[in-house]
């Protein structure tokens, strides 16, 4: 009961900060400085729970303010903090509730089997190629027997390419908008193509 109440409290704080203060927080990020670094990490972590700002937009803003190199570390740190918080809340805070909700979607059991088969490779693959929505990966891994260190390492490695590309594209946006959009567009097309290939192979194997 205490765990659930604490989890509810944490989620309420996240919701309040995210939805009521997002404009002010975004403006503070644009000002630059040490405080804006912490706020940037906080915003990225909040977006793991609730996409109050599309992550490509937020990562792009951070990239434009801090430059590609620093932006990668800022966005990655925020994303991992949010992801690990999501993982532990699923495992300890809302376990019964999450199990009940997932039981309504039998299709998800296939994902659970896939993630449990080889945890590290499966999580890394899902981060690199989002064939499974990130929140579903967080919940399933939280409810499963996946060790937190494996989840942490695989998630961190898997998030790097996406954050690297978004940060680099964002850092170029003010000086060359077309090139910046082109970089991100190519990345989206590659991910889309890889998803199609995976879906086609899975369909072919079932027939």
C-alpha positions in Angstrom: 0.0 0.0 0.0 2.8 2.4 0.9 4.7 1.6 -2.3 1.5 2.3 -4.4 0.8 5.5 -2.6 4.4 6.6 -3.1 4.2 5.7 -6.7 1.0 7.7 -7.2 2.7 10.7 -5.5 5.6 10.5 -7.9 3.4 10.2 -10.9 1.3 13.2 -9.8 4.5 15.3 -9.4 5.5 14.3 -12.9 2.1 15.1 -14.4 2.0 18.5 -12.7 5.5 19.4 -13.7 5.0 18.2 -17.2 1.6 19.6 -18.2 1.5 22.8 -16.1 5.1 23.9 -16.3 6.3 22.7 -19.7 6.3 26.1 -21.4 8.2 27.7 -18.5 10.7 24.8 -18.4 11.2 24.9 -22.1 12.0 28.6 -22.0 14.5 28.0 -19.2 16.2 25.4 -21.4 16.6 27.9 -24.2 18.4 30.3 -21.9 21.3 27.9 -21.5 23.5 27.6 -18.4 24.0 25.0 -15.7 20.4 25.2 -14.4 19.0 24.6 -17.9 21.1 21.4 -18.2 19.3 20.0 -15.1 16.0 21.2 -16.4 16.7 19.6 -19.8 17.4 16.2 -18.1 14.2 16.6 -16.1 12.1 17.3 -19.2 13.5 14.3 -21.1 12.8 12.1 -18.1 9.2 13.4 -17.9 8.7 12.7 -21.6 9.5 9.0 -21.0 6.3 8.9 -19.0 4.2 11.4 -20.8 5.2 12.8 -24.3 4.2 16.4 -23.3 6.6 17.5 -26.0 7.5 15.2 -28.9 11.0 13.8 -28.0 12.5 14.7 -31.5 11.4 18.3 -30.9 12.8 18.4 -27.3 16.1 16.7 -28.3 16.4 19.1 -31.2 16.0 22.1 -28.9 18.6 20.7 -26.5 20.9 20.1 -29.4 20.4 23.7 -30.7 21.1 25.2 -27.2 24.1 23.1 -26.1 25.6 21.7 -29.3 25.5 18.1 -30.4 28.2 16.6 -28.0 26.8 18.0 -24.7 23.2 17.5 -25.9 23.8 13.8 -26.4 24.9 13.4 -22.7 22.1 15.6 -21.4 19.4 13.8 -23.4 20.8 10.3 -22.7 21.1 11.0 -19.0 17.5 12.3 -18.8 16.2 9.4 -20.9 17.9 6.8 -18.7 16.7 8.4 -15.5 13.1 8.4 -16.8 13.4 4.9 -18.2 14.8 3.4 -15.0 12.1 5.2 -12.9 9.5 3.7 -15.2 11.1 0.3 -14.8 11.1 0.4 -11.0 7.6 1.8 -10.8 6.3 -1.0 -12.9 8.2 -3.6 -10.8 7.5 -2.3 -7.3 4.8 0.4 -7.4 2.1 -0.7 -9.8 2.9 -4.4 -10.4 -0.6 -5.8 -9.8 -2.3 -3.0 -11.7 0.1 -3.4 -14.7 -0.3 -7.2 -14.8 -4.1 -6.7 -14.8 -3.9 -4.3 -17.7 -1.5 -6.3 -19.8 -3.7 -9.4 -19.3 -6.3 -7.7 -21.5 -3.9 -7.7 -24.4 -2.9 -11.3 -25.2 -0.7 -10.1 -28.1 1.7 -8.6 -25.6 2.6 -12.1 -24.3 4.4 -12.6 -27.5 6.6 -9.6 -26.7 7.1 -10.9 -23.2 8.4 -14.2 -24.6 10.7 -12.4 -27.0 12.1 -10.2 -24.2 12.6 -13.1 -21.9 14.3 -15.3 -24.5 17.5 -13.3 -24.5 17.0 -10.2 -22.4 20.0 -8.2 -23.3 19.8 -8.7 -27.1 16.0 -8.4 -27.1 16.0 -5.1 -25.1 18.9 -3.7 -27.2 17.1 -4.6 -30.4 13.8 -3.0 -29.2 15.7 0.2 -28.4 17.6 0.3 -31.7 14.6 -0.6 -33.8 11.3 0.3 -32.0 9.3 -2.7 -33.1 7.7 -2.5 -29.6 6.6 0.8 -28.1 9.1 1.9 -25.5 6.6 2.2 -22.6 5.5 -1.5 -23.3 9.2 -2.5 -23.2 9.6 -0.7 -19.8 6.5 -2.3 -18.3 7.1 -5.8 -19.5 10.7 -5.7 -18.4 9.6 -4.3 -15.0 7.1 -7.1 -14.5 9.5 -9.8 -15.7 12.6 -11.3 -14.1 15.0 -9.2 -16.2 17.8 -7.9 -14.0 17.9 -4.1 -13.7 21.5 -3.9 -14.6 20.9 -5.8 -17.9 17.9 -3.5 -18.6 20.0 -0.4 -17.8 23.0 -1.4 -20.0 20.9 -2.6 -23.0 18.6 0.5 -22.8 21.5 2.9 -22.6 23.4 1.4 -25.6 20.2 1.1 -27.6 19.2 4.8 -27.0 22.5 6.2 -28.1 22.0 6.2 -31.9 18.6 7.8 -31.8 19.7 10.5 -29.3 22.9 11.1 -31.3 21.1 11.7 -34.5 18.4 13.9 -33.0 21.0 16.0 -31.1 23.1 16.4 -34.2 20.2 17.4 -36.3 19.0 19.8 -33.7 22.4 21.5 -33.4 22.3 22.1 -37.2 18.7 23.3 -37.4 19.3 27.1 -36.9 22.2 27.1 -39.5 20.8 24.6 -42.1 17.2 23.6 -41.6 17.0 21.6 -44.8 20.0 19.5 -43.9 18.8 19.0 -40.4 15.4 17.8 -41.5 17.0 15.6 -44.1 19.1 13.8 -41.5 16.2 13.1 -39.3 14.0 12.1 -42.3 16.6 9.6 -43.5 16.7 8.1 -40.0 12.9 7.8 -39.8 12.9 6.1 -43.2 15.6 3.6 -42.2 13.7 2.7 -39.0 10.4 2.4 -41.0 12.1 0.1 -43.5 13.6 -2.1 -40.8 10.2 -2.4 -39.1 8.6 -3.5 -42.4 11.3 -6.1 -42.9 10.8 -7.5 -39.3 7.0 -7.5 -39.7 7.3 -9.3 -43.1 9.7 -11.9 -41.8 7.4 -12.6 -38.8 4.4 -12.9 -41.0 6.3 -15.2 -43.4 7.4 -17.5 -40.6 3.8 -17.9 -39.4 2.5 -18.9 -42.8 
